[in-house]
Amino acid sequence: MLRLNETIETIEPLDNEAMRLTQRRLDSLTKPQGSLGRLEEVAVRIAGITGKYIPDVPKKLSVLMAADHGVVVEGVSAFPQDVTMEMVENFIKGGAAMNVLSKHVGSDLWVVDIGVKGDISGKKGIIHKKIANGTSNMAKGQAMTRDEAIRAIEVGISMVVQAKDQGYGLIGTGEMGIGNTTASTAIVCAFSGLPPSEVVGRGTGVDDEGMKRKIETIEKALDVNRPDPNDPLDVLSKVGGLEIAGLAGVFLGCAAMRIPVLIDGFISGAAALVAYKLKPLAGEYMIASHLSMERGHRIELDMMGLKPLLDLDMRLGEGTGAALAMGIVDASIKIIREMATFEEAGVSEKE
Amino acid sequence: MLRLNETIETIEPLDNEAMRLTQRRLDSLTKPQGSLGRLEEVAVRIAGITGKYIPDVPKKLSVLMAADHGVVVEGVSAFPQDVTMEMVENFIKGGAAMNVLSKHVGSDLWVVDIGVKGDISGKKGIIHKKIANGTSNMAKGQAMTRDEAIRAIEVGISMVVQAKDQGYGLIGTGEMGIGNTTASTAIVCAFSGLPPSEVVGRGTGVDDEGMKRKIETIEKALDVNRPDPNDPLDVLSKVGGLEIAGLAGVFLGCAAMRIPVLIDGFISGAAALVAYKLKPLAGEYMIASHLSMERGHRIELDMMGLKPLLDLDMRLGEGTGAALAMGIVDASIKIIREMATFEEAGVSEKE
């Protein structure tokens, strides 16, 4: 199950019987019915995904894909392109926000070079899966070939295969790539038909002048490439990114292998949207971790009918929102595993 | 600092210099400025409370106060009064949602009998501080005497003194008491002037008939008692509860002893509001953990100018929302403690 088509064909609906049994158990626990709100909803979803009505507390993994974007030459980012590689170093050394938060929730972290510009093949602590030295400038032509997009997706799928082999039961998605809010905005515009001015945000913090350039650049990329919204691989290869393709593979792989997967912010959401467009059923395996300040994120989640768990005004990416939400997912599973029923506890039920 | 007046007088403003230094450090870390949103806001607040610009990761404690309410004879709850005591048993045995969630976030849990109806003085695993066998029926007269209210507040203060002695650095508030959403609604109505029909919620889940009775009972209690909104102890003693008084003491004690304290849901919020009315500065030491489904909760938080961290459609109480938010508070502190600066990591700054 390492190939894209095979993976897509493997994806099946959630296990309704497991969900029904989980709901029944939740209703028997010593609390007013439904009073744990979205924790109960998450527990039921995890049961449907895993097929276990009392799910295991999962071994957790965050997969962080890093890649560069040719479009940065248009001046769409507040940070220089070198920051992608410098931040990869920072992840290896453990100094980034994602290191702190994944450690905080007990998640392992895999950093994948799927398209960083420059040779870092000698570096330890990275999973080396480079498809290309960044994408080409999408304002001038397509960002990558269709074949590169498929290979990048299959890297993501292969990460999930390895994760499953190693016993991981919950996967978070993260990314690093200067310029990737520009690519994500173009993807959302391509699928939704919305103009860039209604989707774009400030990313890492461009000023008004930079915002204007960013909008014009995305308009140009859409105009030059004319991505076909009915062909998700066309959208992805023309205006996407290698880390976005890789994460789309993670979402598809998780759906195929029945592992719950957390969407992080706007870029991770663009990858989720590509996966969802390739196979709408994949959306049932996704949990929206948080709502990013980057306004296009809400558009993505609405398109997939997902509601975020957290809303903490975050806009960092890297998988930080997904990591924080892992603590909530764990809590929901522990509720179903560890709470006493009314009968066990000898507590009187509702009159 | 065990007496109410003395405690109130001890409460001082936050440490602005510590907050300024924390903000400066946050801005030097390897992330776009402000991109961790409310995590950064919480880190700054903790610095202001503790006076340490790089706060320690705190030893965590949840204080759960249990008490009964005479008003339940009016038929305002979906569960029988015995459930208060039965749930105290459940807390001791570890089967309640609060046991699961406090363990999940690494918080200790103190269960305090401050007014459970019936003798449980022989039970182990409880802190015995009973002021009375529940309150009197507030629909007929005042719930407790002013002296009882003050003594219950001072129990809460004494819990914080003990907690500080034992090195706790973050305190969550929780409660158990069949009938306590009725008392909390009456408190909010007394302070805000809003009619019960605009504040009341379904509590543990009363039906439409029960809601009608609940509203009428609160109207009657306010009419019979005429609590004076300018005298918080008058409101508390006439239409409050012993666990609400105890938690008001926890809030005041934390403000006096500079320990960050988490508001849980609607009942904990009513206690916070009493503390805030006694000393508005105490509100600066409070962190609103989540937004309860019980609609009066938002009214309370708005009155204190607080914004909840989580919104997970929960309405269980016990301190469950505060416990979940402890994970977020810890994360915010670890960010400031563990992340690398741009300089340390050799990452290029914004152009």
Interface residues (C-beta under 8 A of the other chain):
Chain A: L29 T30 K31 P32 Q33 S35 L36 G37 R38 L39 A78 F79 P80 D82 V83 E86 M87 E89 N90 K93 G95 A96 A97 N99 V100 L101 K103 H104 V105 T204 G205 M293 L309 L310 D311 L312 D313 M314 R315 L316 T320 L324 G327 I328 D330 A331 K334 I335 E338 M339 A340 E344 A345 G346 V347 S348 E349 K350 E351
Chain B: L29 T30 K31 P32 Q33 S35 L36 G37 R38 L39 A78 F79 P80 D82 V83 E86 M87 E89 N90 K93 G95 A96 A97 N99 V100 L101 K103 H104 V105 T204 G205 M293 L309 L310 D311 L312 D313 M314 R315 L316 T320 L324 G327 I328 D330 A331 K334 I335 E338 M339 A340 E344 A345 G346 V347 S348 E349 K350 E351
